[in-house]
């Protein structure tokens, strides 16, 4: 079969996972569940090295963090045989349903799209949106949090929060950052 380079949009409830990225000491990560599922449904070869799939991810999350709209890119098996042209997207394998049947209930592929060979889920992203949900237990100073959120808006250099890498872009533009009440929950939106 031919391979098709696609971007997948993934959502997961991360409470029970040790983060997104694979780890040497546990398989209980999002990638630790995703790649076995892809192998189980034969969308990647059993013996495939991840690097051979041109895999990239938009970012990672820490232990217990959830995501709605995480993007990753990789080569998956196509419906086309080795000597055939790739089919139109509408005639391709149903990647979402196929993968979702093999994933845990708290992980889902929401959609897929063809991408160009030079696409990288991390470096091709034009923006990211983050939402943080914080339980208000009475000990939070919401007006102070709202004021502090305003200081994050604009262009800032975050090099002190990054590993040393001279090639890395550390300046980011935050378009909006606010703290807003929602019954007993407070939401902070940040875009870069």
C-alpha positions in Angstrom: 0.0 0.0 0.0 1.0 3.6 -0.5 1.4 6.0 2.4 -0.4 9.3 2.7 1.0 12.3 4.7 -1.8 13.7 6.8 -2.5 15.9 9.8 -4.7 14.5 12.5 -6.7 16.5 15.0 -6.8 14.8 18.3 -8.6 15.4 21.5 -8.0 13.6 24.8 -8.9 13.8 28.5 -5.5 13.7 30.0 -6.3 13.2 33.7 -5.2 9.6 33.8 -2.1 10.0 31.5 1.5 10.9 32.2 1.5 13.6 29.5 1.5 13.5 25.7 5.0 12.5 24.8 6.3 8.9 24.9 8.4 8.1 28.0 10.9 5.3 28.6 9.4 4.3 31.9 5.7 4.2 31.1 3.4 3.5 28.1 0.6 5.5 29.9 1.0 8.6 27.7 -1.1 9.8 24.8 1.6 8.7 22.3 2.0 5.5 24.3 -1.7 4.7 23.4 -1.8 6.3 20.0 1.0 4.4 18.2 -0.1 0.9 19.4 -3.6 1.8 18.1 -2.2 2.8 14.7 -0.3 -0.5 14.5 -3.4 -2.5 15.6 -5.5 -1.1 12.8 -2.6 -1.5 10.3 -2.2 2.2 9.4 1.5 2.0 10.3 3.7 -1.1 10.0 4.3 -3.1 13.2 8.1 -2.6 12.9 8.0 1.1 11.8 10.3 3.5 13.5 8.5 6.7 14.4 11.1 8.7 12.5 10.3 6.8 9.3 6.7 8.2 9.5 7.8 11.9 9.3 6.0 12.3 12.6 5.6 15.8 14.2 3.3 17.1 16.9 2.1 20.6 17.5 3.1 20.5 21.2 3.1 18.4 24.3 1.0 18.4 27.4 2.0 17.6 31.0 0.7 14.9 33.2 -3.1 15.3 33.8 -3.6 17.9 31.0 -6.3 17.5 28.4 -6.5 18.9 24.9 -9.1 19.6 22.3 -7.6 20.1 18.9 -4.0 18.9 19.3 -2.5 18.5 15.8 0.0 15.8 14.7 1.2 14.8 11.3 2.5 11.5 10.0 2.4 9.1 7.1 -0.4 6.6 7.3 -1.3 3.6 5.0 -3.6 4.7 2.2 -6.3 2.7 0.5 -4.2 2.9 -2.7 -2.0 0.0 -3.7 1.7 0.6 -4.2 1.2 1.1 -8.0 -1.9 3.3 -7.8 -2.4 7.0 -7.4 -3.6 8.3 -4.0 -7.4 8.5 -4.0 -9.3 11.7 -3.4 -9.8 12.4 0.3 -13.5 11.4 0.0 -12.4 7.9 -1.3 -9.6 7.4 1.3 -9.8 5.1 4.3 -12.0 6.4 7.1 -9.0 7.4 9.3 -11.1 8.9 12.1 -13.4 5.9 12.7 -10.7 3.3 12.0 -8.3 4.8 14.6 -11.0 5.7 17.1 -12.1 2.0 17.3 -8.6 1.2 18.6 -8.2 4.1 21.0 -9.2 4.3 24.6 -12.6 6.1 25.2 -10.9 9.2 26.5 -9.0 9.8 23.2 -10.5 10.6 19.8 -9.4 11.6 16.4 -11.7 14.5 15.4 -10.6 14.9 11.8 -7.8 14.6 9.2 -6.5 16.5 6.2 -3.9 16.0 3.5 -0.8 18.2 4.1 2.2 19.2 2.0 5.5 17.2 2.3 7.1 20.2 4.2 4.3 20.5 6.7 5.4 20.2 10.4 2.7 20.2 13.0 4.8 22.3 15.4 6.5 24.8 13.1 3.8 25.2 10.5 1.2 26.3 13.1 0.2 29.9 12.7 -1.3 30.2 16.2 -2.2 28.3 19.2 -5.1 28.7 21.7 -4.9 27.7 25.3 -7.8 27.5 27.8 -7.1 26.9 31.5 -9.9 25.9 33.8 -9.2 26.6 37.5 -11.5 25.5 40.4 -12.3 28.5 42.6 -12.1 27.4 46.1 -12.4 30.9 47.6 -8.6 31.4 47.9 -8.1 33.0 44.5 -7.8 36.8 44.1 -9.8 37.1 40.8 -9.3 40.9 40.3 -5.5 40.4 40.8 -5.5 37.5 38.3 -7.4 39.6 35.8 -4.9 42.5 36.2 -2.0 40.1 35.8 -3.5 38.5 32.7 -3.4 41.9 31.0 0.4 42.0 31.4 0.7 38.9 29.1 -0.9 40.6 26.1 1.5 41.8 23.5 5.0 40.7 22.3 7.2 39.0 24.9 10.5 37.1 24.9 10.2 33.8 26.8 13.8 32.7 26.4 14.2 32.3 30.2 11.5 29.6 30.1 13.1 27.6 27.3 16.0 25.2 26.9 19.0 26.9 25.5 18.8 26.7 21.7 20.1 29.5 19.6 17.9 28.6 16.6 14.7 28.6 18.7 12.3 31.5 18.3 11.5 32.7 21.9 9.5 35.8 21.2 5.7 35.3 21.1 2.7 37.5 20.6 -0.2 37.0 22.9 -3.3 38.4 21.3 -5.6 38.0 24.3 -5.3 36.8 27.9 -8.2 37.2 30.3 -9.7 35.6 33.4 -13.4 35.3 33.3 -15.9 33.8 35.7 -18.2 30.9 34.7 -20.3 29.8 37.6 -17.7 28.1 39.9 -15.1 27.9 37.1 -12.7 30.6 35.8 -11.2 30.5 32.3 -8.0 32.0 31.1 -7.6 32.2 27.3 -4.2 32.8 25.8 -3.3 32.8 22.1 0.1 33.0 20.5 
